[in-house]
Amino acid sequence: MRSIWNGAISFGLVSIPIKLVNATESRSVSFRQIHAEDGGRIRYRKVCELDGEEVAQSEIGKAYEDADGTMIPITDEDLAALPLPTAKTIEIVAFVPAGEIDPLQMDAAYYLSANGVPAAKPYTLLREALKRSEKVAVAKFALRGRERLGMLRVVDDVIAMHGLLWPDEIRAPEGVAPETPVTVREAELDLADALMATLGEVDIGTLHDDYREAVEEMIAAKAAGGEGVAPPEPGEEGGGGQVIDLMAALEKSVREAKEARGEPAEVTDIKSRPAKKATAKTTAKATATKKTTAKKTTAKKATAKKTTAKKAAGKAPAKKAAPKKKTA
């Protein structure tokens, strides 16, 4: 891998000479612009707006455009004269847990290679210190004319550095979340959990770019004189339509995920699921309600009996008193 920057890591009073190399590369298929009518290549030419003449790269300089449109020329000498302590140094400023770095800040990735035999010992020392501390190093460095923020961590036996965006370069997510209030039911969360568990984990190394492969196959077919690849049948493409029944979609997703993993594709329908067990509070409340209802019913029955007895007593004819016996 070709070095793109030479400098040193500043670790306190320790200086570690290093080379910076790109850790990633783009594998996407690139296209050229052509004139659709005759296939001629379309090229961009840099032309001066004042005289309309094409300008060579060696004649092109830099300028800052002011708010009123005025161009303020900036030379390489102007930039070189600026006090930039990180011009050739990756200056470590702190060691923090990796979880404190917001993934939104992640930018380009680089490998740091020890530059020369004397750099091997301090390089290894920093690498092992990072491993043992289980932390990452936050550093400042300069690359391509500007100062940047970086995060150093260990990958296998190499120190890698991720370029980080400055905190003020991260936009606040205002107006991004749904504004309409939505209630998510427990049953829907249960199915979402089941889908997550069914999909399980994945070895990232096994994933690949299906679209790039399709583009390469299409190019190979056309280069061989063919017509490319057949368009997908209706319904084959990923659904971009609106989900009408969320529960049905979740249950179908769980079923298909299980089938893909060779597991039994049985998914309990949410309507036929057994009711959740009552909690202690619910049971106590139900018992109290039953007792109260029973008492009220008993009281009502007793009152009804008394009322019936009174009515019966009022309707019954009075008995005649027995005649007194005459005494001699």
Buried (B, 14 or more C-beta within 10 A) or exposed (E): EEEEBEBBBBBEEBBBBBBBBEBEEEEEBEEEEEEEEEEEEEEEEEEEEEEEEEEEEEEEEEEEEEEEEEEEEEEEEEEEEEEBEBBEBBBBEEEEEEEEBEEEBEEBBBBBBBBEEEBEEBBBEBBEBBEEEEBBBBBBBBBEEEBBBBBBBBEEEBBBBBBBBEEEEEEEEEEEEEEEEEEEEEEBEBBBEBBEEBBEEEEEEEEEEEEEEEBEEBEEEEEEEEEEEEEEEEEEEEEEEEEEEEBEBBBEBBBBBBEEEEEEBEBEEBEEEEEEEEEEEEEEEEEEEEEEEEEEEEEEEEEEEEEEEEEEEEEEEEEEEEEEEEEE
